[in-house]
Amino acid sequence: MFSHNFLAQTIGAMAAGQPGPIQWTINMAVQIAAPYRVEFNALFALVQVAIGVGLIAGRRWVKPALLVSFAWAFVVWWFGEGLGMIPMGMASPLTGAPGAVLLYVLVGVMVWPRDKAPDTSAASAGPLGDYYARMVWGFLWLLLAVLMLQPVNRAADAFSSTFATAASSSPGPFASLNSALASMFGGRGTASAIVLAALFAIIGIAVFLNWQRNAFLVVGSVIGLLIWITAEYFGGMFTGQGTDPNSGPILVLLAAALWVAAPARNTSTAKAGPSSG
């Protein structure tokens, strides 16, 4: 991460194909940071460590840490993720669209600490409340469905090329899995994209409507983890080039924030049994 290649290949590559103003800002950022790449990368690391420490240091530090994380997420989304590659028409839910850092913001907003006890889900105690948190989940999965239907993701070999690329960077057994998936989906990109888009839409709508909510939260989590293990190859952690875990695990966190736990039983009442009067 301290090498020149990191700035040129990881961040600089995000400029290619972007609209003019966005491309200019990313290229300018690389030019400014390149002579001081060690200092800038150390600063990046310290900011993220500070956010993490703030979140676990105590309740008084959580809100400031979340606010810093929101600002940091915007910077990373713009310069590091190229706005999730959405303006380029290249965004794919299989590779982290609409941008993993945006999902960090969603989780942070949903569970923003307030002096209120949750009544249905963890998100019910946050500023959005349970209803609007479910609406956010619904919009997110509908967006994933729309992105899945882009021409680039409906190309015949879109899925197979994604898994083939992942196979080259995945550890042993997972490389074999991705190679098998690349063969399985060869030439089936259009049908696969349509089916997956329909499933994404169902997951979003079902949770928003509170229909079999926990079941569809599980389905969404499983899909997120499968994408993370295969197409996202664990966020690139085994390549030495990974800068974040990518979107898969964060989809699980979002599901956890909306999970409806069974109400706690009143043990004293249960032990006493029905009244005789």
NORBEL-V221003 format. One record per residue. SS is DSSP state (2 for helix, 1 for strand, 0 for the rest). NEAR is the number of other ideal C-beta (glycine too) atoms within 10 Angstrom. D_LAST is the distance of its C-alpha to the last C-alpha in Angstrom with 1 decimal. Layout:
ss=SS near=NEAR d_last=D_LAST
ss=SS near=NEAR d_last=D_LAST
This chain:
ss=0 near=16 d_last=72.7
ss=0 near=13 d_last=75.5
ss=0 near=12 d_last=78.2
ss=2 near=10 d_last=80.1
ss=2 near=12 d_last=79.0
ss=2 near=16 d_last=75.4
ss=2 near=19 d_last=76.3
ss=2 near=13 d_last=78.9
ss=2 near=12 d_last=77.0
ss=2 near=16 d_last=73.3
ss=2 near=21 d_last=73.4
ss=2 near=18 d_last=76.8
ss=2 near=12 d_last=76.0
ss=2 near=23 d_last=73.2
ss=2 near=19 d_last=76.0
ss=0 near=12 d_last=77.7
ss=0 near=14 d_last=77.0
ss=0 near=19 d_last=75.0
ss=0 near=10 d_last=76.0
ss=2 near=7 d_last=78.8
ss=2 near=9 d_last=76.9
ss=2 near=18 d_last=74.3
ss=2 near=17 d_last=77.0
ss=2 near=12 d_last=78.9
ss=2 near=14 d_last=76.1
ss=2 near=22 d_last=75.3
ss=2 near=16 d_last=79.0
ss=2 near=12 d_last=79.5
ss=2 near=20 d_last=76.5
ss=2 near=19 d_last=78.1
ss=2 near=11 d_last=81.5
ss=2 near=10 d_last=80.0
ss=2 near=18 d_last=78.0
ss=2 near=14 d_last=80.4
ss=0 near=10 d_last=82.7
ss=0 near=11 d_last=79.7
ss=2 near=18 d_last=77.5
ss=2 near=11 d_last=76.7
ss=2 near=11 d_last=75.6
ss=2 near=16 d_last=73.6
ss=2 near=16 d_last=71.8
ss=2 near=13 d_last=71.0
ss=2 near=12 d_last=69.6
ss=2 near=17 d_last=67.5
ss=2 near=12 d_last=66.1
ss=2 near=10 d_last=65.4
ss=2 near=16 d_last=63.6
ss=2 near=16 d_last=61.2
ss=2 near=10 d_last=60.7
ss=2 near=17 d_last=59.9
ss=2 near=22 d_last=57.3
ss=2 near=12 d_last=55.6
ss=2 near=11 d_last=55.7
ss=2 near=19 d_last=54.3
ss=2 near=17 d_last=51.3
ss=2 near=9 d_last=50.3
ss=2 near=12 d_last=51.6
ss=0 near=8 d_last=48.7
ss=2 near=7 d_last=46.8
ss=2 near=8 d_last=49.5
ss=2 near=15 d_last=52.0
ss=2 near=17 d_last=50.1
ss=2 near=15 d_last=51.0
ss=2 near=13 d_last=54.7
ss=2 near=18 d_last=54.9
ss=2 near=20 d_last=53.4
ss=2 near=14 d_last=55.8
ss=2 near=16 d_last=58.7
ss=2 near=22 d_last=57.5
ss=2 near=15 d_last=57.5
ss=2 near=12 d_last=61.0
ss=2 near=18 d_last=62.1
ss=2 near=22 d_last=60.5
ss=2 near=13 d_last=62.7
ss=2 near=13 d_last=65.8
ss=2 near=21 d_last=65.2
ss=2 near=19 d_last=64.3
ss=2 near=18 d_last=67.5
ss=2 near=20 d_last=70.0
ss=2 near=19 d_last=68.5
ss=0 near=23 d_last=66.8
ss=0 near=24 d_last=69.2
ss=2 near=20 d_last=66.2
ss=2 near=23 d_last=64.8
ss=2 near=21 d_last=68.1
ss=0 near=16 d_last=66.7
ss=0 near=15 d_last=69.8
ss=0 near=18 d_last=72.0
ss=0 near=12 d_last=70.1
ss=0 near=18 d_last=69.6
ss=0 near=26 d_last=66.0
ss=0 near=21 d_last=64.1
ss=2 near=25 d_last=60.4
ss=2 near=23 d_last=61.6
ss=2 near=19 d_last=63.4
ss=0 near=26 d_last=61.0
ss=0 near=23 d_last=61.3
ss=0 near=20 d_last=60.5
ss=0 near=23 d_last=60.9
ss=2 near=25 d_last=58.6
ss=2 near=23 d_last=58.7
ss=2 near=20 d_last=57.3
ss=2 near=22 d_last=54.2
ss=2 near=22 d_last=54.0
ss=2 near=18 d_last=53.8
ss=2 near=22 d_last=51.1
ss=2 near=20 d_last=48.9
ss=2 near=22 d_last=49.7
ss=2 near=18 d_last=48.8
ss=2 near=26 d_last=45.6
ss=0 near=22 d_last=44.3
ss=0 near=16 d_last=46.0
ss=0 near=12 d_last=43.9
ss=0 near=11 d_last=41.9
ss=0 near=5 d_last=39.2
ss=0 near=11 d_last=36.6
ss=0 near=7 d_last=34.0
ss=0 near=16 d_last=34.3
ss=0 near=11 d_last=31.6
ss=0 near=19 d_last=33.0
ss=0 near=24 d_last=36.3
ss=2 near=18 d_last=38.5
ss=2 near=28 d_last=40.6
ss=2 near=20 d_last=37.8
ss=2 near=20 d_last=38.2
ss=0 near=22 d_last=42.0
ss=0 near=14 d_last=44.1
ss=0 near=19 d_last=44.2
ss=2 near=17 d_last=40.5
ss=2 near=22 d_last=39.2
ss=2 near=12 d_last=40.7
ss=2 near=14 d_last=44.2
ss=2 near=26 d_last=44.2
ss=2 near=23 d_last=43.6
ss=2 near=15 d_last=46.4
ss=2 near=19 d_last=48.7
ss=2 near=28 d_last=47.9
ss=2 near=18 d_last=48.7
ss=2 near=13 d_last=52.0
ss=2 near=21 d_last=53.0
ss=2 near=27 d_last=52.6
ss=2 near=17 d_last=54.3
ss=2 near=18 d_last=57.1
ss=2 near=26 d_last=57.4
ss=2 near=22 d_last=57.7
ss=2 near=14 d_last=60.4
ss=2 near=24 d_last=62.3
ss=2 near=25 d_last=62.1
ss=0 near=16 d_last=64.0
ss=0 near=18 d_last=66.9
ss=2 near=10 d_last=70.3
ss=2 near=15 d_last=70.7
ss=2 near=25 d_last=67.4
ss=2 near=17 d_last=68.3
ss=0 near=14 d_last=71.6
ss=0 near=15 d_last=72.2
ss=0 near=14 d_last=72.3
ss=2 near=21 d_last=69.9
ss=2 near=27 d_last=67.2
ss=2 near=20 d_last=69.7
ss=2 near=15 d_last=71.7
ss=2 near=23 d_last=68.5
ss=2 near=23 d_last=67.5
ss=2 near=17 d_last=71.1
ss=2 near=15 d_last=71.3
ss=2 near=25 d_last=68.1
ss=2 near=19 d_last=69.5
ss=0 near=11 d_last=72.4
ss=0 near=17 d_last=70.2
ss=0 near=24 d_last=67.3
ss=0 near=11 d_last=67.1
ss=2 near=8 d_last=68.1
ss=2 near=8 d_last=65.4
ss=2 near=17 d_last=64.3
ss=2 near=16 d_last=67.9
ss=2 near=11 d_last=68.0
ss=2 near=16 d_last=64.8
ss=2 near=23 d_last=66.2
ss=2 near=16 d_last=69.5
ss=2 near=13 d_last=67.7
ss=2 near=20 d_last=65.8
ss=2 near=20 d_last=69.1
ss=2 near=11 d_last=70.6
ss=2 near=12 d_last=67.5
ss=0 near=20 d_last=67.5
ss=0 near=15 d_last=71.2
ss=0 near=11 d_last=72.2
ss=0 near=15 d_last=68.6
ss=2 near=20 d_last=68.0
ss=2 near=16 d_last=67.5
ss=2 near=13 d_last=65.0
ss=2 near=19 d_last=63.1
ss=2 near=25 d_last=62.9
ss=2 near=14 d_last=61.6
ss=2 near=12 d_last=58.9
ss=2 near=20 d_last=57.8
ss=2 near=22 d_last=57.9
ss=2 near=13 d_last=55.7
ss=2 near=17 d_last=53.2
ss=2 near=23 d_last=53.3
ss=2 near=18 d_last=52.6
ss=2 near=16 d_last=49.6
ss=2 near=26 d_last=48.1
ss=2 near=24 d_last=48.5
ss=2 near=16 d_last=47.2
ss=2 near=21 d_last=44.2
ss=2 near=27 d_last=42.9
ss=2 near=21 d_last=43.6
ss=0 near=12 d_last=41.7
ss=0 near=14 d_last=38.8
ss=0 near=11 d_last=39.3
ss=0 near=12 d_last=38.6
ss=2 near=21 d_last=39.3
ss=2 near=15 d_last=38.9
ss=2 near=11 d_last=40.9
ss=2 near=23 d_last=43.8
ss=2 near=24 d_last=43.6
ss=2 near=15 d_last=44.1
ss=2 near=17 d_last=47.0
ss=2 near=26 d_last=48.6
ss=2 near=20 d_last=48.3
ss=2 near=13 d_last=49.9
ss=2 near=20 d_last=52.7
ss=2 near=23 d_last=53.2
ss=2 near=15 d_last=53.5
ss=2 near=14 d_last=55.8
ss=2 near=21 d_last=58.1
ss=2 near=21 d_last=58.1
ss=2 near=16 d_last=59.1
ss=0 near=22 d_last=61.7
ss=0 near=22 d_last=63.3
ss=0 near=26 d_last=62.5
ss=2 near=25 d_last=63.4
ss=2 near=20 d_last=60.9
ss=2 near=19 d_last=62.2
ss=2 near=18 d_last=65.6
ss=2 near=15 d_last=64.5
ss=2 near=15 d_last=66.7
ss=2 near=13 d_last=69.7
ss=0 near=8 d_last=70.2
ss=0 near=14 d_last=70.1
ss=0 near=16 d_last=66.4
ss=0 near=18 d_last=65.4
ss=0 near=18 d_last=61.7
ss=0 near=16 d_last=59.1
ss=0 near=24 d_last=59.5
ss=2 near=28 d_last=56.8
ss=2 near=23 d_last=55.0
ss=2 near=18 d_last=52.8
ss=2 near=21 d_last=52.1
ss=2 near=29 d_last=50.7
ss=2 near=19 d_last=48.2
ss=2 near=17 d_last=47.3
ss=2 near=25 d_last=46.9
ss=2 near=23 d_last=44.5
ss=2 near=16 d_last=42.5
ss=2 near=25 d_last=42.2
ss=2 near=25 d_last=40.7
ss=0 near=16 d_last=38.5
ss=0 near=16 d_last=34.8
ss=0 near=10 d_last=32.8
ss=0 near=6 d_last=29.4
ss=0 near=8 d_last=26.7
ss=0 near=6 d_last=25.6
ss=0 near=8 d_last=22.3
ss=0 near=9 d_last=19.9
ss=2 near=8 d_last=20.2
ss=2 near=7 d_last=17.7
ss=2 near=10 d_last=14.8
ss=2 near=8 d_last=16.4
ss=2 near=7 d_last=16.5
ss=2 near=9 d_last=13.0
ss=0 near=7 d_last=11.9
ss=0 near=6 d_last=8.8
ss=0 near=6 d_last=5.5
ss=0 near=4 d_last=3.8
ss=0 near=3 d_last=0.0
